[in-house]
Each structure stands twice: as C-alpha cells, then as structure tokens.
Amino acid sequence: MKNILNRILALTIVLFSFTSCEVIGDIFKAGMGFGIFIVVIIIAIVIYIISKFLGKK
C-alpha cells in the first residue's frame, strides 16, 4: 500500500512541476510580447517629439 501511495505522490509532484513550467513559460512569452509593444510605443513617442522639435525651425 505504501508503494502505491509513494508512486501516486511522485506522479502528482511530477505533473504539477511540468504544468508550472508551462505556465511560467507562457508568462514569459506574454511578458516579452508586452515588452516589445512598450518599446515600440516609446520609440514612436521619441520620434514624434524629435519631429516636433525639428519641424519648428
């Protein structure tokens, strides 16, 4: 009986560890996409500000 419980416990731990890795991977993918989006917006704002300063001359 103890052998079966140990196997079930080990299997449960393995299953939870694999799904948590997938969740963390998805979080990093979403974070990377969001980071790229923010960088593009910041670059667009900088280009807009520079064009406004250069356009006044």
PDBQT receptor file of N, H, CA, C and O in Angstrom, charges set to zero:
ATOM      1  N   MET A   1       0.827  -1.202   0.000  1.00  0.00    +0.000 N 
ATOM      2  CA  MET A   1       0.000   0.000   0.000  1.00  0.00    +0.000 C 
ATOM      3  C   MET A   1       0.867   1.260   0.000  1.00  0.00    +0.000 C 
ATOM      4  O   MET A   1       0.569   2.230  -0.697  1.00  0.00    +0.000 OA
ATOM      5  N   LYS A   2       1.948   1.231   0.795  1.00  0.00    +0.000 N 
ATOM      6  H   LYS A   2       2.189   0.444   1.362  1.00  0.00    +0.000 HD
ATOM      7  CA  LYS A   2       2.825   2.397   0.839  1.00  0.00    +0.000 C 
ATOM      8  C   LYS A   2       3.488   2.638  -0.515  1.00  0.00    +0.000 C 
ATOM      9  O   LYS A   2       3.703   3.782  -0.916  1.00  0.00    +0.000 OA
ATOM     10  N   ASN A   3       3.807   1.552  -1.210  1.00  0.00    +0.000 N 
ATOM     11  H   ASN A   3       3.632   0.623  -0.884  1.00  0.00    +0.000 HD
ATOM     12  CA  ASN A   3       4.444   1.664  -2.516  1.00  0.00    +0.000 C 
ATOM     13  C   ASN A   3       3.525   2.370  -3.506  1.00  0.00    +0.000 C 
ATOM     14  O   ASN A   3       3.984   3.203  -4.287  1.00  0.00    +0.000 OA
ATOM     15  N   ILE A   4       2.246   2.051  -3.486  1.00  0.00    +0.000 N 
ATOM     16  H   ILE A   4       1.873   1.374  -2.851  1.00  0.00    +0.000 HD
ATOM     17  CA  ILE A   4       1.279   2.675  -4.393  1.00  0.00    +0.000 C 
ATOM     18  C   ILE A   4       1.113   4.156  -4.043  1.00  0.00    +0.000 C 
ATOM     19  O   ILE A   4       1.056   5.002  -4.935  1.00  0.00    +0.000 OA
ATOM     20  N   LEU A   5       1.037   4.467  -2.754  1.00  0.00    +0.000 N 
ATOM     21  H   LEU A   5       1.084   3.779  -2.029  1.00  0.00    +0.000 HD
ATOM     22  CA  LEU A   5       0.910   5.867  -2.341  1.00  0.00    +0.000 C 
ATOM     23  C   LEU A   5       2.144   6.677  -2.728  1.00  0.00    +0.000 C 
ATOM     24  O   LEU A   5       2.029   7.827  -3.151  1.00  0.00    +0.000 OA
ATOM     25  N   ASN A   6       3.322   6.077  -2.583  1.00  0.00    +0.000 N 
ATOM     26  H   ASN A   6       3.416   5.143  -2.239  1.00  0.00    +0.000 HD
ATOM     27  CA  ASN A   6       4.554   6.772  -2.977  1.00  0.00    +0.000 C 
ATOM     28  C   ASN A   6       4.574   7.045  -4.481  1.00  0.00    +0.000 C 
ATOM     29  O   ASN A   6       5.000   8.117  -4.913  1.00  0.00    +0.000 OA
ATOM     30  N   ARG A   7       4.115   6.082  -5.276  1.00  0.00    +0.000 N 
ATOM     31  H   ARG A   7       3.769   5.212  -4.925  1.00  0.00    +0.000 HD
ATOM     32  CA  ARG A   7       4.071   6.284  -6.729  1.00  0.00    +0.000 C 
ATOM     33  C   ARG A   7       3.074   7.375  -7.109  1.00  0.00    +0.000 C 
ATOM     34  O   ARG A   7       3.353   8.210  -7.968  1.00  0.00    +0.000 OA
ATOM     35  N   ILE A   8       1.905   7.360  -6.460  1.00  0.00    +0.000 N 
ATOM     36  H   ILE A   8       1.678   6.681  -5.762  1.00  0.00    +0.000 HD
ATOM     37  CA  ILE A   8       0.899   8.388  -6.745  1.00  0.00    +0.000 C 
ATOM     38  C   ILE A   8       1.413   9.761  -6.346  1.00  0.00    +0.000 C 
ATOM     39  O   ILE A   8       1.211  10.735  -7.071  1.00  0.00    +0.000 OA
ATOM     40  N   LEU A   9       2.073   9.847  -5.203  1.00  0.00    +0.000 N 
ATOM     41  H   LEU A   9       2.237   9.056  -4.614  1.00  0.00    +0.000 HD
ATOM     42  CA  LEU A   9       2.639  11.122  -4.751  1.00  0.00    +0.000 C 
ATOM     43  C   LEU A   9       3.718  11.614  -5.711  1.00  0.00    +0.000 C 
ATOM     44  O   LEU A   9       3.753  12.795  -6.055  1.00  0.00    +0.000 OA
ATOM     45  N   ALA A  10       4.596  10.713  -6.143  1.00  0.00    +0.000 N 
ATOM     46  H   ALA A  10       4.568   9.753  -5.864  1.00  0.00    +0.000 HD
ATOM     47  CA  ALA A  10       5.657  11.089  -7.086  1.00  0.00    +0.000 C 
ATOM     48  C   ALA A  10       5.057  11.537  -8.416  1.00  0.00    +0.000 C 
ATOM     49  O   ALA A  10       5.506  12.521  -9.002  1.00  0.00    +0.000 OA
ATOM     50  N   LEU A  11       4.050  10.820  -8.887  1.00  0.00    +0.000 N 
ATOM     51  H   LEU A  11       3.685  10.020  -8.411  1.00  0.00    +0.000 HD
ATOM     52  CA  LEU A  11       3.404  11.186 -10.146  1.00  0.00    +0.000 C 
ATOM     53  C   LEU A  11       2.728  12.553 -10.036  1.00  0.00    +0.000 C 
ATOM     54  O   LEU A  11       2.800  13.360 -10.962  1.00  0.00    +0.000 OA
ATOM     55  N   THR A  12       2.077  12.808  -8.913  1.00  0.00    +0.000 N 
ATOM     56  H   THR A  12       2.018  12.152  -8.160  1.00  0.00    +0.000 HD
ATOM     57  CA  THR A  12       1.416  14.095  -8.699  1.00  0.00    +0.000 C 
ATOM     58  C   THR A  12       2.433  15.233  -8.682  1.00  0.00    +0.000 C 
ATOM     59  O   THR A  12       2.201  16.285  -9.277  1.00  0.00    +0.000 OA
ATOM     60  N   ILE A  13       3.542  15.027  -8.010  1.00  0.00    +0.000 N 
ATOM     61  H   ILE A  13       3.730  14.172  -7.526  1.00  0.00    +0.000 HD
ATOM     62  CA  ILE A  13       4.586  16.064  -7.957  1.00  0.00    +0.000 C 
ATOM     63  C   ILE A  13       5.143  16.337  -9.349  1.00  0.00    +0.000 C 
ATOM     64  O   ILE A  13       5.351  17.492  -9.719  1.00  0.00    +0.000 OA
ATOM     65  N   VAL A  14       5.385  15.284 -10.120  1.00  0.00    +0.000 N 
ATOM     66  H   VAL A  14       5.216  14.345  -9.819  1.00  0.00    +0.000 HD
ATOM     67  CA  VAL A  14       5.909  15.452 -11.480  1.00  0.00    +0.000 C 
ATOM     68  C   VAL A  14       4.903  16.201 -12.352  1.00  0.00    +0.000 C 
ATOM     69  O   VAL A  14       5.280  17.100 -13.104  1.00  0.00    +0.000 OA
ATOM     70  N   LEU A  15       3.635  15.838 -12.253  1.00  0.00    +0.000 N 
ATOM     71  H   LEU A  15       3.329  15.108 -11.642  1.00  0.00    +0.000 HD
ATOM     72  CA  LEU A  15       2.614  16.500 -13.076  1.00  0.00    +0.000 C 
ATOM     73  C   LEU A  15       2.493  17.981 -12.733  1.00  0.00    +0.000 C 
ATOM     74  O   LEU A  15       2.383  18.818 -13.628  1.00  0.00    +0.000 OA
ATOM     75  N   PHE A  16       2.513  18.308 -11.448  1.00  0.00    +0.000 N 
ATOM     76  H   PHE A  16       2.602  17.628 -10.720  1.00  0.00    +0.000 HD
ATOM     77  CA  PHE A  16       2.418  19.711 -11.056  1.00  0.00    +0.000 C 
ATOM     78  C   PHE A  16       3.658  20.498 -11.465  1.00  0.00    +0.000 C 
ATOM     79  O   PHE A  16       3.551  21.667 -11.834  1.00  0.00    +0.000 OA
ATOM     80  N   SER A  17       4.818  19.880 -11.406  1.00  0.00    +0.000 N 
ATOM     81  H   SER A  17       4.905  18.930 -11.106  1.00  0.00    +0.000 HD
ATOM     82  CA  SER A  17       6.039  20.608 -11.776  1.00  0.00    +0.000 C 
ATOM     83  C   SER A  17       6.071  20.884 -13.281  1.00  0.00    +0.000 C 
ATOM     84  O   SER A  17       6.535  21.946 -13.697  1.00  0.00    +0.000 OA
ATOM     85  N   PHE A  18       5.591  19.954 -14.098  1.00  0.00    +0.000 N 
ATOM     86  H   PHE A  18       5.214  19.092 -13.760  1.00  0.00    +0.000 HD
ATOM     87  CA  PHE A  18       5.579  20.190 -15.541  1.00  0.00    +0.000 C 
ATOM     88  C   PHE A  18       4.573  21.268 -15.921  1.00  0.00    +0.000 C 
ATOM     89  O   PHE A  18       4.869  22.101 -16.778  1.00  0.00    +0.000 OA
ATOM     90  N   THR A  19       3.405  21.277 -15.315  1.00  0.00    +0.000 N 
ATOM     91  H   THR A  19       3.164  20.601 -14.618  1.00  0.00    +0.000 HD
ATOM     92  CA  THR A  19       2.419  22.295 -15.668  1.00  0.00    +0.000 C 
ATOM     93  C   THR A  19       2.863  23.669 -15.185  1.00  0.00    +0.000 C 
ATOM     94  O   THR A  19       2.561  24.673 -15.830  1.00  0.00    +0.000 OA
ATOM     95  N   SER A  20       3.568  23.733 -14.071  1.00  0.00    +0.000 N 
ATOM     96  H   SER A  20       3.814  22.918 -13.547  1.00  0.00    +0.000 HD
ATOM     97  CA  SER A  20       4.035  25.033 -13.603  1.00  0.00    +0.000 C 
ATOM     98  C   SER A  20       5.102  25.593 -14.544  1.00  0.00    +0.000 C 
ATOM     99  O   SER A  20       5.183  26.805 -14.741  1.00  0.00    +0.000 OA
ATOM    100  N   CYS A  21       5.908  24.726 -15.117  1.00  0.00    +0.000 N 
ATOM    101  H   CYS A  21       5.843  23.741 -14.957  1.00  0.00    +0.000 HD
ATOM    102  CA  CYS A  21       6.910  25.181 -16.087  1.00  0.00    +0.000 C 
ATOM    103  C   CYS A  21       6.222  25.763 -17.320  1.00  0.00    +0.000 C 
ATOM    104  O   CYS A  21       6.669  26.771 -17.867  1.00  0.00    +0.000 OA
ATOM    105  N   GLU A  22       5.144  25.133 -17.749  1.00  0.00    +0.000 N 
ATOM    106  H   GLU A  22       4.780  24.315 -17.304  1.00  0.00    +0.000 HD
ATOM    107  CA  GLU A  22       4.414  25.656 -18.906  1.00  0.00    +0.000 C 
ATOM    108  C   GLU A  22       3.797  27.010 -18.590  1.00  0.00    +0.000 C 
ATOM    109  O   GLU A  22       3.813  27.915 -19.424  1.00  0.00    +0.000 OA
ATOM    110  N   VAL A  23       3.258  27.146 -17.395  1.00  0.00    +0.000 N 
ATOM    111  H   VAL A  23       3.245  26.410 -16.718  1.00  0.00    +0.000 HD
ATOM    112  CA  VAL A  23       2.652  28.420 -17.003  1.00  0.00    +0.000 C 
ATOM    113  C   VAL A  23       3.708  29.509 -16.954  1.00  0.00    +0.000 C 
ATOM    114  O   VAL A  23       3.479  30.615 -17.445  1.00  0.00    +0.000 OA
ATOM    115  N   ILE A  24       4.857  29.212 -16.371  1.00  0.00    +0.000 N 
ATOM    116  H   ILE A  24       5.042  28.314 -15.972  1.00  0.00    +0.000 HD
ATOM    117  CA  ILE A  24       5.931  30.208 -16.300  1.00  0.00    +0.000 C 
ATOM    118  C   ILE A  24       6.409  30.566 -17.697  1.00  0.00    +0.000 C 
ATOM    119  O   ILE A  24       6.687  31.734 -17.969  1.00  0.00    +0.000 OA
ATOM    120  N   GLY A  25       6.512  29.586 -18.587  1.00  0.00    +0.000 N 
ATOM    121  H   GLY A  25       6.286  28.637 -18.366  1.00  0.00    +0.000 HD
ATOM    122  CA  GLY A  25       6.897  29.859 -19.973  1.00  0.00    +0.000 C 
ATOM    123  C   GLY A  25       5.903  30.763 -20.670  1.00  0.00    +0.000 C 
ATOM    124  O   GLY A  25       6.293  31.670 -21.404  1.00  0.00    +0.000 OA
ATOM    125  N   ASP A  26       4.610  30.521 -20.443  1.00  0.00    +0.000 N 
ATOM    126  H   ASP A  26       4.293  29.783 -19.846  1.00  0.00    +0.000 HD
ATOM    127  CA  ASP A  26       3.577  31.381 -21.041  1.00  0.00    +0.000 C 
ATOM    128  C   ASP A  26       3.644  32.794 -20.492  1.00  0.00    +0.000 C 
ATOM    129  O   ASP A  26       3.445  33.760 -21.229  1.00  0.00    +0.000 OA
ATOM    130  N   ILE A  27       3.920  32.920 -19.206  1.00  0.00    +0.000 N 
ATOM    131  H   ILE A  27       4.082  32.136 -18.607  1.00  0.00    +0.000 HD
ATOM    132  CA  ILE A  27       4.040  34.254 -18.605  1.00  0.00    +0.000 C 
ATOM    133  C   ILE A  27       5.205  35.007 -19.234  1.00  0.00    +0.000 C 
ATOM    134  O   ILE A  27       5.086  36.192 -19.545  1.00  0.00    +0.000 OA
ATOM    135  N   PHE A  28       6.341  34.316 -19.424  1.00  0.00    +0.000 N 
ATOM    136  H   PHE A  28       6.437  33.354 -19.172  1.00  0.00    +0.000 HD
ATOM    137  CA  PHE A  28       7.492  34.988 -20.040  1.00  0.00    +0.000 C 
ATOM    138  C   PHE A  28       7.207  35.357 -21.492  1.00  0.00    +0.000 C 
ATOM    139  O   PHE A  28       7.643  36.411 -21.956  1.00  0.00    +0.000 OA
ATOM    140  N   LYS A  29       6.484  34.511 -22.212  1.00  0.00    +0.000 N 
ATOM    141  H   LYS A  29       6.130  33.655 -21.835  1.00  0.00    +0.000 HD
ATOM    142  CA  LYS A  29       6.124  34.841 -23.602  1.00  0.00    +0.000 C 
ATOM    143  C   LYS A  29       5.230  36.072 -23.641  1.00  0.00    +0.000 C 
ATOM    144  O   LYS A  29       5.429  36.963 -24.466  1.00  0.00    +0.000 OA
ATOM    145  N   ALA A  30       4.250  36.122 -22.752  1.00  0.00    +0.000 N 
ATOM    146  H   ALA A  30       4.089  35.398 -22.081  1.00  0.00    +0.000 HD
ATOM    147  CA  ALA A  30       3.360  37.285 -22.698  1.00  0.00    +0.000 C 
ATOM    148  C   ALA A  30       4.142  38.518 -22.276  1.00  0.00    +0.000 C 
ATOM    149  O   ALA A  30       3.916  39.604 -22.809  1.00  0.00    +0.000 OA
ATOM    150  N   GLY A  31       5.049  38.368 -21.334  1.00  0.00    +0.000 N 
ATOM    151  H   GLY A  31       5.232  37.486 -20.901  1.00  0.00    +0.000 HD
ATOM    152  CA  GLY A  31       5.873  39.494 -20.890  1.00  0.00    +0.000 C 
ATOM    153  C   GLY A  31       6.765  40.009 -21.995  1.00  0.00    +0.000 C 
ATOM    154  O   GLY A  31       6.958  41.217 -22.132  1.00  0.00    +0.000 OA
ATOM    155  N   MET A  32       7.312  39.103 -22.786  1.00  0.00    +0.000 N 
ATOM    156  H   MET A  32       7.156  38.121 -22.675  1.00  0.00    +0.000 HD
ATOM    157  CA  MET A  32       8.166  39.521 -23.890  1.00  0.00    +0.000 C 
ATOM    158  C   MET A  32       7.352  40.284 -24.929  1.00  0.00    +0.000 C 
ATOM    159  O   MET A  32       7.810  41.305 -25.442  1.00  0.00    +0.000 OA
ATOM    160  N   GLY A  33       6.160  39.805 -25.242  1.00  0.00    +0.000 N 
ATOM    161  H   GLY A  33       5.789  38.976 -24.825  1.00  0.00    +0.000 HD
ATOM    162  CA  GLY A  33       5.301  40.499 -26.206  1.00  0.00    +0.000 C 
ATOM    163  C   GLY A  33       4.913  41.873 -25.709  1.00  0.00    +0.000 C 
ATOM    164  O   GLY A  33       4.924  42.840 -26.470  1.00  0.00    +0.000 OA
ATOM    165  N   PHE A  34       4.574  41.965 -24.441  1.00  0.00    +0.000 N 
ATOM    166  H   PHE A  34       4.566  41.179 -23.823  1.00  0.00    +0.000 HD
ATOM    167  CA  PHE A  34       4.208  43.251 -23.848  1.00  0.00    +0.000 C 
ATOM    168  C   PHE A  34       5.405  44.191 -23.822  1.00  0.00    +0.000 C 
ATOM    169  O   PHE A  34       5.260  45.388 -24.070  1.00  0.00    +0.000 OA
ATOM    170  N   GLY A  35       6.582  43.661 -23.523  1.00  0.00    +0.000 N 
ATOM    171  H   GLY A  35       6.700  42.689 -23.321  1.00  0.00    +0.000 HD
ATOM    172  CA  GLY A  35       7.796  44.479 -23.513  1.00  0.00    +0.000 C 
ATOM    173  C   GLY A  35       8.117  45.038 -24.889  1.00  0.00    +0.000 C 
ATOM    174  O   GLY A  35       8.491  46.204 -25.017  1.00  0.00    +0.000 OA
ATOM    175  N   ILE A  36       7.972  44.218 -25.911  1.00  0.00    +0.000 N 
ATOM    176  H   ILE A  36       7.667  43.272 -25.807  1.00  0.00    +0.000 HD
ATOM    177  CA  ILE A  36       8.208  44.687 -27.281  1.00  0.00    +0.000 C 
ATOM    178  C   ILE A  36       7.207  45.776 -27.637  1.00  0.00    +0.000 C 
ATOM    179  O   ILE A  36       7.569  46.777 -28.256  1.00  0.00    +0.000 OA
ATOM    180  N   PHE A  37       5.949  45.587 -27.247  1.00  0.00    +0.000 N 
ATOM    181  H   PHE A  37       5.655  44.775 -26.744  1.00  0.00    +0.000 HD
ATOM    182  CA  PHE A  37       4.914  46.582 -27.505  1.00  0.00    +0.000 C 
ATOM    183  C   PHE A  37       5.262  47.918 -26.848  1.00  0.00    +0.000 C 
ATOM    184  O   PHE A  37       5.126  48.966 -27.479  1.00  0.00    +0.000 OA
ATOM    185  N   ILE A  38       5.704  47.895 -25.601  1.00  0.00    +0.000 N 
ATOM    186  H   ILE A  38       5.813  47.043 -25.089  1.00  0.00    +0.000 HD
ATOM    187  CA  ILE A  38       6.063  49.120 -24.877  1.00  0.00    +0.000 C 
ATOM    188  C   ILE A  38       7.267  49.795 -25.540  1.00  0.00    +0.000 C 
ATOM    189  O   ILE A  38       7.291  51.019 -25.672  1.00  0.00    +0.000 OA
ATOM    190  N   VAL A  39       8.256  49.018 -25.955  1.00  0.00    +0.000 N 
ATOM    191  H   VAL A  39       8.237  48.024 -25.849  1.00  0.00    +0.000 HD
ATOM    192  CA  VAL A  39       9.439  49.594 -26.611  1.00  0.00    +0.000 C 
ATOM    193  C   VAL A  39       9.046  50.271 -27.915  1.00  0.00    +0.000 C 
ATOM    194  O   VAL A  39       9.548  51.355 -28.212  1.00  0.00    +0.000 OA
ATOM    195  N   VAL A  40       8.167  49.666 -28.698  1.00  0.00    +0.000 N 
ATOM    196  H   VAL A  40       7.760  48.786 -28.457  1.00  0.00    +0.000 HD
ATOM    197  CA  VAL A  40       7.717  50.265 -29.954  1.00  0.00    +0.000 C 
ATOM    198  C   VAL A  40       6.987  51.579 -29.678  1.00  0.00    +0.000 C 
ATOM    199  O   VAL A  40       7.188  52.559 -30.395  1.00  0.00    +0.000 OA
ATOM    200  N   ILE A  41       6.148  51.609 -28.652  1.00  0.00    +0.000 N 
ATOM    201  H   ILE A  41       5.984  50.813 -28.070  1.00  0.00    +0.000 HD
ATOM    202  CA  ILE A  41       5.430  52.846 -28.306  1.00  0.00    +0.000 C 
ATOM    203  C   ILE A  41       6.405  53.933 -27.861  1.00  0.00    +0.000 C 
ATOM    204  O   ILE A  41       6.249  55.092 -28.248  1.00  0.00    +0.000 OA
ATOM    205  N   ILE A  42       7.395  53.586 -27.065  1.00  0.00    +0.000 N 
ATOM    206  H   ILE A  42       7.521  52.645 -26.751  1.00  0.00    +0.000 HD
ATOM    207  CA  ILE A  42       8.374  54.582 -26.609  1.00  0.00    +0.000 C 
ATOM    208  C   ILE A  42       9.172  55.126 -27.784  1.00  0.00    +0.000 C 
ATOM    209  O   ILE A  42       9.423  56.329 -27.854  1.00  0.00    +0.000 OA
ATOM    210  N   ILE A  43       9.574  54.262 -28.705  1.00  0.00    +0.000 N 
ATOM    211  H   ILE A  43       9.371  53.285 -28.648  1.00  0.00    +0.000 HD
ATOM    212  CA  ILE A  43      10.313  54.725 -29.890  1.00  0.00    +0.000 C 
ATOM    213  C   ILE A  43       9.438  55.651 -30.725  1.00  0.00    +0.000 C 
ATOM    214  O   ILE A  43       9.923  56.662 -31.234  1.00  0.00    +0.000 OA
ATOM    215  N   ALA A  44       8.154  55.322 -30.874  1.00  0.00    +0.000 N 
ATOM    216  H   ALA A  44       7.761  54.501 -30.460  1.00  0.00    +0.000 HD
ATOM    217  CA  ALA A  44       7.244  56.179 -31.636  1.00  0.00    +0.000 C 
ATOM    218  C   ALA A  44       7.089  57.541 -30.974  1.00  0.00    +0.000 C 
ATOM    219  O   ALA A  44       7.036  58.558 -31.664  1.00  0.00    +0.000 OA
ATOM    220  N   ILE A  45       7.016  57.576 -29.649  1.00  0.00    +0.000 N 
ATOM    221  H   ILE A  45       7.059  56.750 -29.088  1.00  0.00    +0.000 HD
ATOM    222  CA  ILE A  45       6.896  58.849 -28.927  1.00  0.00    +0.000 C 
ATOM    223  C   ILE A  45       8.158  59.679 -29.086  1.00  0.00    +0.000 C 
ATOM    224  O   ILE A  45       8.079  60.891 -29.289  1.00  0.00    +0.000 OA
ATOM    225  N   VAL A  46       9.314  59.049 -28.998  1.00  0.00    +0.000 N 
ATOM    226  H   VAL A  46       9.379  58.065 -28.833  1.00  0.00    +0.000 HD
ATOM    227  CA  VAL A  46      10.583  59.774 -29.170  1.00  0.00    +0.000 C 
ATOM    228  C   VAL A  46      10.676  60.339 -30.585  1.00  0.00    +0.000 C 
ATOM    229  O   VAL A  46      11.082  61.488 -30.758  1.00  0.00    +0.000 OA
ATOM    230  N   ILE A  47      10.313  59.564 -31.591  1.00  0.00    +0.000 N 
ATOM    231  H   ILE A  47       9.983  58.630 -31.450  1.00  0.00    +0.000 HD
ATOM    232  CA  ILE A  47      10.351  60.056 -32.972  1.00  0.00    +0.000 C 
ATOM    233  C   ILE A  47       9.372  61.215 -33.143  1.00  0.00    +0.000 C 
ATOM    234  O   ILE A  47       9.690  62.193 -33.821  1.00  0.00    +0.000 OA
ATOM    235  N   TYR A  48       8.199  61.122 -32.545  1.00  0.00    +0.000 N 
ATOM    236  H   TYR A  48       7.940  60.328 -31.994  1.00  0.00    +0.000 HD
ATOM    237  CA  TYR A  48       7.211  62.205 -32.618  1.00  0.00    +0.000 C 
ATOM    238  C   TYR A  48       7.757  63.490 -31.975  1.00  0.00    +0.000 C 
ATOM    239  O   TYR A  48       7.617  64.575 -32.539  1.00  0.00    +0.000 OA
ATOM    240  N   ILE A  49       8.376  63.364 -30.799  1.00  0.00    +0.000 N 
ATOM    241  H   ILE A  49       8.490  62.483 -30.340  1.00  0.00    +0.000 HD
ATOM    242  CA  ILE A  49       8.920  64.541 -30.112  1.00  0.00    +0.000 C 
ATOM    243  C   ILE A  49      10.059  65.154 -30.920  1.00  0.00    +0.000 C 
ATOM    244  O   ILE A  49      10.137  66.376 -31.045  1.00  0.00    +0.000 OA
ATOM    245  N   ILE A  50      10.936  64.329 -31.465  1.00  0.00    +0.000 N 
ATOM    246  H   ILE A  50      10.873  63.336 -31.363  1.00  0.00    +0.000 HD
ATOM    247  CA  ILE A  50      12.047  64.849 -32.275  1.00  0.00    +0.000 C 
ATOM    248  C   ILE A  50      11.511  65.530 -33.526  1.00  0.00    +0.000 C 
ATOM    249  O   ILE A  50      12.024  66.580 -33.913  1.00  0.00    +0.000 OA
ATOM    250  N   SER A  51      10.511  64.972 -34.159  1.00  0.00    +0.000 N 
ATOM    251  H   SER A  51      10.095  64.119 -33.845  1.00  0.00    +0.000 HD
ATOM    252  CA  SER A  51       9.967  65.600 -35.370  1.00  0.00    +0.000 C 
ATOM    253  C   SER A  51       9.290  66.930 -35.044  1.00  0.00    +0.000 C 
ATOM    254  O   SER A  51       9.313  67.842 -35.870  1.00  0.00    +0.000 OA
ATOM    255  N   LYS A  52       8.695  67.060 -33.874  1.00  0.00    +0.000 N 
ATOM    256  H   LYS A  52       8.676  66.318 -33.203  1.00  0.00    +0.000 HD
ATOM    257  CA  LYS A  52       8.086  68.332 -33.485  1.00  0.00    +0.000 C 
ATOM    258  C   LYS A  52       9.151  69.396 -33.255  1.00  0.00    +0.000 C 
ATOM    259  O   LYS A  52       8.967  70.549 -33.646  1.00  0.00    +0.000 OA
ATOM    260  N   PHE A  53      10.274  69.019 -32.619  1.00  0.00    +0.000 N 
ATOM    261  H   PHE A  53      10.423  68.082 -32.302  1.00  0.00    +0.000 HD
ATOM    262  CA  PHE A  53      11.350  69.975 -32.400  1.00  0.00    +0.000 C 
ATOM    263  C   PHE A  53      12.019  70.371 -33.708  1.00  0.00    +0.000 C 
ATOM    264  O   PHE A  53      12.340  71.544 -33.895  1.00  0.00    +0.000 OA
ATOM    265  N   LEU A  54      12.233  69.451 -34.592  1.00  0.00    +0.000 N 
ATOM    266  H   LEU A  54      11.972  68.497 -34.440  1.00  0.00    +0.000 HD
ATOM    267  CA  LEU A  54      12.901  69.753 -35.861  1.00  0.00    +0.000 C 
ATOM    268  C   LEU A  54      11.951  70.453 -36.835  1.00  0.00    +0.000 C 
ATOM    269  O   LEU A  54      12.414  71.162 -37.728  1.00  0.00    +0.000 OA
ATOM    270  N   GLY A  55      10.668  70.278 -36.690  1.00  0.00    +0.000 N 
ATOM    271  H   GLY A  55      10.292  69.702 -35.964  1.00  0.00    +0.000 HD
ATOM    272  CA  GLY A  55       9.701  70.897 -37.584  1.00  0.00    +0.000 C 
ATOM    273  C   GLY A  55       9.503  72.381 -37.328  1.00  0.00    +0.000 C 
ATOM    274  O   GLY A  55       9.027  73.091 -38.213  1.00  0.00    +0.000 OA
ATOM    275  N   LYS A  56       9.852  72.871 -36.145  1.00  0.00    +0.000 N 
ATOM    276  H   LYS A  56      10.238  72.293 -35.426  1.00  0.00    +0.000 HD
ATOM    277  CA  LYS A  56       9.647  74.286 -35.798  1.00  0.00    +0.000 C 
ATOM    278  C   LYS A  56      10.695  75.199 -36.424  1.00  0.00    +0.000 C 
ATOM    279  O   LYS A  56      10.469  76.406 -36.507  1.00  0.00    +0.000 OA
ATOM    280  N   LYS A  57      11.816  74.674 -36.860  1.00  0.00    +0.000 N 
ATOM    281  H   LYS A  57      11.999  73.693 -36.792  1.00  0.00    +0.000 HD
ATOM    282  CA  LYS A  57      12.880  75.525 -37.396  1.00  0.00    +0.000 C 
ATOM    283  C   LYS A  57      12.560  76.088 -38.711  1.00  0.00    +0.000 C 
ATOM    284  O   LYS A  57      13.366  76.823 -39.280  1.00  0.00    +0.000 OA
TER     285      LYS A  57
